[in-house]
Structures are given as structure tokens and as C-alpha cells.
Amino acid sequence: MFTSDLIEKLNQHSTPFYYYDLDLLERNLQTLQEASQAYGYKVHYALKANVDERILQRIREYGFGADCVSGNEVRKALEVGFPASDIVFAGVGKTDQEIQFAIRNNIHSLNCESLQELEVINALSQQMNRVAPVSLRLNPGLDARTHQYITTGLEGNKFGISQVELESILKNLHQFTHINIIGLHFHIGSQITDLEVFRELCQVVNAIQEKFAAYPLQLSHLNLGGGLGIDYYHPDENPIPDYHAFFQVFQESLKPLPQQTIHFELGRAVVAQCGALISRVTYVKRGLNTRFVILDAGMTELIRPALYHGYHKIQNLTSSEPSRVYDVVGPVCESADFFGKGVELPETRRGDLIAIRSVGAYGQVMASRYNLRDPARVIYSDQI
């Protein structure tokens, strides 16, 4: 990603800032579009990964839908131009106002996550004299074999309708007079690199579909969620995920009904590799057994390492000296404010330019003003 010419241009800007490679984003979107169309699948981009306006516009231009987990994400998707008919809305804690907004705007589906939420949607739809399109998000009880904080498909997770609640829903379908149950929704976690996990999901979905056959429902679609991981360790060697291999698993293992369309919600895989956090070395500090590289970026710009020890490749862009081992940390008044420990870098000095890779997902979108730090700005590849 970083040629000598690009490094020279980046070095002229004050730090920290997020750098987005729009050409790489474009290649990713082209690859995803070709792969999804080859299998006849519909992709909804997960806005929670990144809501930068220019990135959203590029994604919309390729005809992808939007996957939202808050009312404001639904609003943002509509403002950017995603068709309402391509917007799905999940989340365990939708407020009445968010539900009403989604219904008024005729989105594709409210992905319902509990029996009580179903009752609330039904009551609100009745008040509005509407019938709300709903997909049931089911908890498949499946281990995604990823970090515990980004696993969402186990019984111990807060997400999705449990088997106990599902029984109550199916027994009382006649009560939901202002809801049209149009599909089933699943999402088992994030940063999944073992494709066999998705094959196991297909087997669970197939079994659940058989169970639903006894009920008077026209399930027009299956939403298998997202979760496809990226290569954080080798971002240059593997900048674009193998979407064909991902979709092939579902093509081989999923048994949809003849009328059903298949939907996915990909976020990280689409945007992560096109983004980098560019920072400058403020100090190099010698500890008893550790050398610290202290950056002007911190956990306020990228919280993943502090939140669940998420790995990001770190590069010194302006040094070619022999390497040393450092702990790379930020300036925030927290011991959790680090980007990597035991990181091998060329000998690093005050003023060196540092790139933290693969932050296009869950970087800028999770930024905070903690310690009253100024927000980091954004620079796009077509601006330099």
C-alpha cells in the first residue's frame, strides 16, 4: 500500500489521521459484486463497520443494501441513498421511536430478536395502521470460534431468539395480526476465518427450516448475517477476502426453499483493509526491560487492541534502520492504551511516521473524545 511517493506525501500532513485507499475499496467492491452476483446472493453492507460518507456512497453505487443496528444508521443509509427496500434493521434494544421510523420508511425488514420485541412491533404497527415486515433473528447456539466479545450465536449471548422463545412465538402466531414474518435471520459472530463454521451454520439453518415447514409462514428469504474475517497479519498479501470460497460454502451446504432469496451482511471484509491510521512518534522511552514507542494516536482513534487485544500490523514508514523490539502505545491516560506489545520495528525515533493497518473497520467509527482529545481527520487517496 505504501510506496515511497505516497509516504512522502503522507509525511507532509499533521497527524493522527485515517487514510483511506479508495482504489483498494473499489477493487474489493468489484470482487464482491462479481462473486455475489455469480451465486445470486444479496449483500447488505453492515454500517457499524464504517459510516464514512464517501465510503458509504461508493458501496451504494455498487448496488449493495444496508444492514443497520440503530435508528440513526437506518436514517444515515436513507440519507446516503440506499433504497429503503434494501435496508434491514437488527439490534436487541430497538426503541419504539426507532421501530416506528423504520416502519414509516418501508424498509425491507425489521430483524426481531425477542418475543417481547415482536409484541412491541405488532402493537406499534397496529397503532400506525400498518403491517410490519419482520424477520426472526434466531440464536442457533453455534460457536463461531472467534473472540468471546465478537461471538453472537451462543446461548449465553444476548442476541437472537432462543429456542424457548421460538416455541412461544410459533404457538401464538395468530396474535401477531400486524406483522408479516417474511424471513429468518442468523448472525453468529465476527472475524471468522474458519469457513467450516459457516458450513455448520448451514446445517443448523436447514434443520430449523424443516421445523418451520409445519407452520403457515411464507419465508421469502434467509439472511445468514456476516462475520467473514480478514487477514490482519498480511494486509498487503491478502487485501481482499476470498468471497467466492465464502459463498461456495453456502451454495454447497444450504438448502433454501425454491422461492427463497439468500442475503448476507458483510462489513469488516468490505472496508477494513482500505483504511490505515497514520500517526507520528512523539517520544521513545526506555523502561527497565522495555522500549516504548509513544504515538500521537491512541485508543481514542483505535480501540480494538484495548477492547479485546485485536491485532493490527504496525509499520514504521520512515525508518530503514536495523530492527528493535518495542511496545507501541498511545498518549491516553490508561494502561490499556496500546497498539501492540513486543512489536519488531526498524529503530524508531521521535518524528517517525507510523502506519497502523487494517483500521477501515471499527477504527474511525468507534473513535471517542476521551481525555478531550481532538477527533482525527480523514484523508482519502484521491486527495494527495
C-alpha positions as CSV (number, residue, x, y, z in Angstrom):
1,M,0.0,0.0,0.0
2,F,2.7,2.5,1.0
3,T,5.1,3.5,-1.9
4,S,7.9,5.9,-1.3
5,D,6.0,8.6,-3.2
6,L,2.9,8.0,-1.0
7,I,4.9,8.1,2.2
8,E,6.5,11.4,1.2
9,K,3.0,12.9,0.7
10,L,1.6,11.5,3.9
11,N,4.5,12.8,5.8
12,Q,3.5,16.4,4.9
13,H,0.3,16.1,6.9
14,S,-0.3,16.7,10.6
15,T,-1.2,13.5,12.5
16,P,-3.0,11.5,13.5
17,F,-5.4,10.8,10.6
18,Y,-7.3,8.0,9.0
19,Y,-6.1,7.2,5.4
20,Y,-8.5,5.5,3.0
21,D,-7.3,3.9,-0.1
22,L,-10.3,4.3,-2.4
23,D,-8.7,2.3,-5.2
24,L,-8.4,-0.7,-3.0
25,L,-12.0,-0.2,-1.8
26,E,-13.1,-0.1,-5.4
27,R,-11.3,-3.4,-6.2
28,N,-12.9,-5.0,-3.2
29,L,-16.4,-3.9,-4.1
30,Q,-15.9,-5.1,-7.7
31,T,-14.8,-8.5,-6.4
32,L,-17.7,-8.8,-4.0
33,Q,-20.2,-7.7,-6.6
34,E,-18.9,-10.3,-9.1
35,A,-18.9,-13.1,-6.5
36,S,-22.4,-12.3,-5.0
37,Q,-24.0,-12.0,-8.4
38,A,-22.5,-15.3,-9.6
39,Y,-24.4,-17.0,-6.8
40,G,-27.5,-14.9,-7.0
41,Y,-27.0,-13.6,-3.4
42,K,-27.9,-10.2,-2.0
43,V,-25.4,-8.4,0.2
44,H,-26.2,-5.7,2.7
45,Y,-23.2,-3.7,3.9
46,A,-23.0,-3.5,7.7
47,L,-22.9,0.2,8.5
48,K,-21.5,-0.4,12.0
49,A,-18.1,-1.2,10.4
50,N,-17.7,2.3,9.0
51,V,-20.1,5.1,8.2
52,D,-17.7,7.5,6.4
53,E,-19.8,9.3,3.9
54,R,-17.6,8.7,0.8
55,I,-17.2,5.1,1.6
56,L,-21.0,4.6,2.0
57,Q,-21.6,6.3,-1.3
58,R,-19.1,4.0,-3.1
59,I,-20.8,1.0,-1.6
60,R,-24.3,2.2,-2.5
61,E,-23.2,2.8,-6.1
62,Y,-22.4,-1.0,-6.4
63,G,-26.0,-1.9,-5.6
64,F,-25.5,-3.3,-2.2
65,G,-28.1,-2.9,0.5
66,A,-27.6,-1.7,4.1
67,D,-27.5,-3.6,7.4
68,C,-28.3,-1.3,10.3
69,V,-28.3,-1.8,14.1
70,S,-29.7,1.6,15.2
71,G,-32.3,4.0,14.1
72,N,-29.6,6.5,13.2
73,E,-27.9,4.0,11.0
74,V,-31.2,3.5,9.2
75,R,-31.5,7.2,8.8
76,K,-27.9,7.5,7.5
77,A,-28.5,4.8,5.0
78,L,-31.6,6.5,3.6
79,E,-29.8,9.9,3.5
80,V,-26.9,8.4,1.5
81,G,-29.3,6.9,-0.9
82,F,-29.7,3.2,-0.1
83,P,-33.2,2.2,-1.2
84,A,-35.5,1.5,1.7
85,S,-36.3,-1.8,0.2
86,D,-32.7,-2.9,0.6
87,I,-32.3,-1.9,4.3
88,V,-32.5,-4.4,7.1
89,F,-32.6,-3.4,10.8
90,A,-31.3,-5.6,13.6
91,G,-30.5,-5.0,17.3
92,V,-31.6,-6.3,20.6
93,G,-32.7,-3.0,22.0
94,K,-34.7,-1.1,19.3
95,T,-36.6,1.8,20.9
96,D,-40.3,2.5,20.0
97,Q,-39.2,5.6,18.0
98,E,-36.6,3.6,16.0
99,I,-39.2,0.9,15.2
100,Q,-41.8,3.5,14.1
101,F,-39.2,5.3,12.0
102,A,-38.3,2.0,10.2
103,I,-41.9,1.1,9.6
104,R,-42.8,4.6,8.3
105,N,-39.9,4.4,5.8
106,N,-40.9,0.9,4.5
107,I,-37.6,-0.8,5.0
108,H,-37.1,-4.4,3.8
109,S,-37.2,-6.0,7.2
110,L,-37.0,-5.5,11.0
111,N,-34.9,-8.3,12.2
112,C,-36.6,-9.2,15.5
113,E,-34.6,-10.5,18.4
114,S,-37.1,-11.5,21.1
115,L,-40.7,-12.4,21.8
116,Q,-41.3,-9.1,23.6
117,E,-39.8,-7.1,20.7
118,L,-42.2,-9.0,18.4
119,E,-45.1,-8.0,20.7
120,V,-44.0,-4.3,20.7
121,I,-43.6,-4.2,16.9
122,N,-47.1,-5.7,16.5
123,A,-48.6,-3.1,18.9
124,L,-46.8,-0.2,17.2
125,S,-47.8,-1.4,13.7
126,Q,-51.4,-1.6,14.8
127,Q,-51.3,2.0,16.2
128,M,-49.9,3.1,12.8
129,N,-52.4,1.0,10.9
130,R,-49.6,-0.8,9.2
131,V,-48.3,-4.3,8.8
132,A,-44.5,-4.5,9.5
133,P,-42.2,-6.9,7.6
134,V,-40.3,-8.9,10.2
135,S,-37.5,-11.5,10.0
136,L,-36.9,-13.6,13.1
137,R,-33.3,-13.5,14.2
138,L,-32.7,-16.9,15.7
139,N,-29.9,-17.8,18.1
140,P,-28.5,-21.1,16.6
141,G,-26.4,-22.0,19.6
142,L,-23.3,-22.2,17.5
143,D,-19.7,-21.4,18.5
144,A,-18.1,-19.2,15.9
145,R,-14.7,-20.0,17.4
146,T,-13.7,-16.3,17.5
147,H,-13.1,-13.8,20.3
148,Q,-15.7,-14.0,23.1
149,Y,-16.6,-10.3,22.6
150,I,-17.5,-10.8,19.0
151,T,-19.3,-14.1,19.2
152,T,-23.0,-13.6,18.9
153,G,-24.6,-17.1,18.2
154,L,-24.2,-18.9,21.5
155,E,-27.0,-19.4,24.1
156,G,-25.0,-17.2,26.5
157,N,-25.1,-14.2,24.1
158,K,-27.7,-11.6,24.2
159,F,-28.5,-11.8,20.5
160,G,-31.3,-13.6,18.8
161,I,-34.5,-15.5,19.8
162,S,-33.8,-18.5,21.9
163,Q,-35.3,-21.9,21.3
164,V,-37.6,-21.4,24.3
165,E,-38.9,-18.1,23.0
166,L,-39.3,-19.5,19.5
167,E,-41.7,-22.1,20.7
168,S,-43.9,-19.4,22.3
169,I,-43.8,-17.4,19.1
170,L,-44.8,-20.3,16.8
171,K,-47.7,-21.3,19.1
172,N,-49.1,-17.8,19.1
173,L,-48.6,-16.7,15.5
174,H,-52.3,-15.8,15.3
175,Q,-51.8,-13.0,17.8
176,F,-49.4,-11.0,15.6
177,T,-52.0,-9.5,13.3
178,H,-49.9,-6.5,12.2
179,I,-46.7,-8.4,11.5
180,N,-45.7,-10.2,8.3
181,I,-43.0,-12.7,9.1
182,I,-41.0,-12.8,5.8
183,G,-37.8,-14.5,6.7
184,L,-35.2,-15.9,9.1
185,H,-32.1,-14.1,10.2
186,F,-28.8,-15.5,11.7
187,H,-25.5,-13.9,12.7
188,I,-23.1,-16.0,14.7
189,G,-20.1,-13.6,15.1
190,S,-17.3,-11.6,13.6
191,Q,-13.8,-12.1,12.2
192,I,-14.5,-15.7,11.4
193,T,-11.7,-17.2,9.3
194,D,-12.6,-20.9,9.6
195,L,-15.1,-21.4,6.8
196,E,-16.3,-24.7,8.3
197,V,-18.1,-22.6,10.9
198,F,-20.4,-21.3,8.1
199,R,-20.9,-24.9,6.9
200,E,-22.1,-25.8,10.4
201,L,-24.4,-22.8,10.3
202,C,-26.0,-24.1,7.1
203,Q,-26.7,-27.4,8.8
204,V,-28.4,-25.6,11.7
205,V,-30.5,-23.4,9.3
206,N,-31.5,-26.5,7.3
207,A,-32.8,-28.2,10.4
208,I,-34.7,-25.1,11.5
209,Q,-36.3,-24.7,8.1
210,E,-37.7,-28.2,8.4
211,K,-39.2,-27.2,11.7
212,F,-40.9,-24.2,10.2
213,A,-42.5,-26.2,7.4
214,A,-45.3,-27.1,9.8
215,Y,-46.4,-23.5,10.2
216,P,-48.4,-21.2,7.8
217,L,-45.5,-18.9,7.0
218,Q,-44.2,-17.7,3.7
219,L,-40.5,-17.2,4.4
220,S,-39.3,-15.4,1.3
221,H,-35.7,-15.0,2.4
222,L,-32.9,-16.3,4.6
223,N,-30.4,-13.8,6.0
224,L,-27.2,-15.6,7.0
225,G,-25.5,-12.5,8.5
226,G,-21.9,-11.7,8.0
227,G,-18.8,-12.4,10.0
228,L,-16.2,-13.2,7.3
229,G,-12.8,-12.3,8.6
230,I,-9.8,-10.6,7.1
231,D,-6.0,-11.2,7.2
232,Y,-4.8,-8.7,9.8
233,Y,-1.3,-10.2,9.7
234,H,-0.7,-9.9,6.0
235,P,-2.8,-6.9,4.7
236,D,-0.7,-6.4,1.5
237,E,-0.6,-10.1,0.6
238,N,-4.3,-10.6,1.2
239,P,-6.1,-7.3,0.8
240,I,-9.4,-8.8,-0.5
241,P,-11.1,-11.8,1.1
242,D,-11.9,-14.9,-0.9
243,Y,-15.6,-14.1,-1.4
244,H,-16.1,-17.0,-3.9
245,A,-14.9,-19.5,-1.3
246,F,-17.2,-18.0,1.3
247,F,-20.2,-18.1,-0.9
248,Q,-19.4,-21.5,-2.2
249,V,-19.9,-22.9,1.3
250,F,-23.5,-21.8,1.3
251,Q,-24.0,-22.9,-2.3
252,E,-22.9,-26.4,-1.3
253,S,-24.5,-26.7,2.1
254,L,-27.5,-24.5,2.4
255,K,-30.9,-26.0,1.4
256,P,-33.2,-23.0,0.8
257,L,-36.8,-23.4,-0.3
258,P,-37.4,-22.7,-4.0
259,Q,-38.8,-19.2,-3.5
260,Q,-36.2,-18.0,-1.0
261,T,-33.6,-15.4,-1.7
262,I,-30.3,-15.5,0.3
263,H,-29.0,-12.4,2.0
264,F,-25.7,-11.6,3.7
265,E,-24.5,-8.8,5.9
266,L,-20.8,-8.1,5.3
267,G,-18.9,-5.2,6.9
268,R,-15.3,-5.7,8.1
269,A,-14.5,-7.8,5.0
270,V,-15.5,-4.9,2.7
271,V,-13.8,-1.9,4.3
272,A,-11.1,-3.0,6.8
273,Q,-8.1,-3.3,4.5
274,C,-8.6,0.0,2.7
275,G,-8.0,2.0,5.9
276,A,-4.9,2.8,7.9
277,L,-4.3,5.0,11.0
278,I,-1.3,7.3,10.3
279,S,0.4,8.6,13.4
280,R,3.7,10.1,14.4
281,V,6.2,9.2,17.2
282,T,6.1,11.7,20.0
283,Y,8.6,10.0,22.2
284,V,10.7,6.9,22.5
285,K,11.0,5.9,26.1
286,R,13.4,3.4,27.7
287,G,12.0,1.3,30.5
288,L,13.7,-1.3,32.7
289,N,13.1,-4.1,30.2
290,T,11.0,-2.4,27.6
291,R,11.4,0.3,24.9
292,F,8.2,2.3,24.4
293,V,7.2,4.0,21.2
294,I,4.7,6.6,22.2
295,L,2.4,7.8,19.4
296,D,0.2,10.8,19.0
297,A,-2.7,8.4,18.2
298,G,-4.2,6.3,20.9
299,M,-7.1,4.1,21.9
300,T,-9.4,7.1,21.1
301,E,-8.6,6.5,17.5
302,L,-8.4,2.7,17.5
303,I,-9.9,0.9,20.5
304,R,-9.7,-2.7,19.2
305,P,-6.3,-3.6,20.8
306,A,-7.5,-2.2,24.2
307,L,-11.0,-3.7,23.9
308,Y,-10.1,-7.3,23.0
309,H,-6.4,-7.3,22.2
310,G,-7.2,-7.1,18.5
311,Y,-4.0,-7.4,16.4
312,H,-3.0,-4.7,13.8
313,K,0.1,-4.7,11.7
314,I,2.3,-1.7,12.6
315,Q,4.8,-0.2,10.2
316,N,7.4,2.5,10.6
317,L,7.2,4.2,7.2
318,T,10.2,6.5,7.6
319,S,13.0,4.3,9.0
320,S,15.1,1.7,7.4
321,E,17.5,1.1,10.4
322,P,18.1,-2.3,11.9
323,S,15.1,-3.5,13.9
324,R,14.4,-3.4,17.6
325,V,11.5,-4.6,19.7
326,Y,9.1,-2.1,21.2
327,D,5.8,-1.7,22.9
328,V,3.8,0.7,20.7
329,V,1.5,2.8,22.9
330,G,-0.7,6.0,22.8
331,P,-0.8,9.1,24.9
332,V,-4.2,8.4,26.6
333,C,-4.1,8.2,30.4
334,E,-4.9,4.4,30.5
335,S,-2.6,1.4,30.7
336,A,-4.9,-0.2,28.2
337,D,-3.9,2.4,25.6
338,F,-1.6,0.3,23.4
339,F,-1.5,-0.8,19.8
340,G,1.0,-3.7,20.1
341,K,3.5,-5.2,22.6
342,G,6.7,-6.8,21.6
343,V,6.5,-5.3,18.1
344,E,9.6,-5.5,15.9
345,L,10.2,-2.3,14.1
346,P,13.2,-0.6,12.4
347,E,14.9,1.6,15.0
348,T,12.4,4.2,15.7
349,R,12.9,7.9,16.6
350,R,10.8,10.9,17.6
351,G,9.0,12.2,14.5
352,D,8.9,8.9,12.6
353,L,5.7,8.2,10.7
354,I,3.8,5.1,11.7
355,A,1.0,3.2,9.9
356,I,-1.4,1.0,11.8
357,R,-3.0,-1.2,9.2
358,S,-6.5,-2.6,8.6
359,V,-8.4,0.0,10.5
360,G,-11.1,0.7,7.8
361,A,-13.5,-1.3,10.0
362,Y,-14.1,-0.4,13.7
363,G,-11.5,2.3,13.7
364,Q,-13.0,5.7,13.0
365,V,-16.5,4.5,13.7
366,M,-15.5,3.6,17.3
367,A,-13.5,6.7,18.0
368,S,-14.1,8.8,21.1
369,R,-13.2,12.2,22.7
370,Y,-11.8,10.6,25.9
371,N,-9.3,12.9,27.6
372,L,-10.9,15.7,25.4
373,R,-8.7,14.7,22.5
374,D,-9.4,16.3,19.1
375,P,-11.0,14.0,16.6
376,A,-8.6,12.6,14.0
377,R,-9.4,13.8,10.5
378,V,-9.7,11.7,7.3
379,I,-7.5,11.9,4.2
380,Y,-8.5,10.0,1.0
381,S,-6.2,8.6,-1.6
382,D,-7.5,10.9,-4.3
383,Q,-6.7,14.0,-2.2
384,I,-3.0,13.6,-2.1
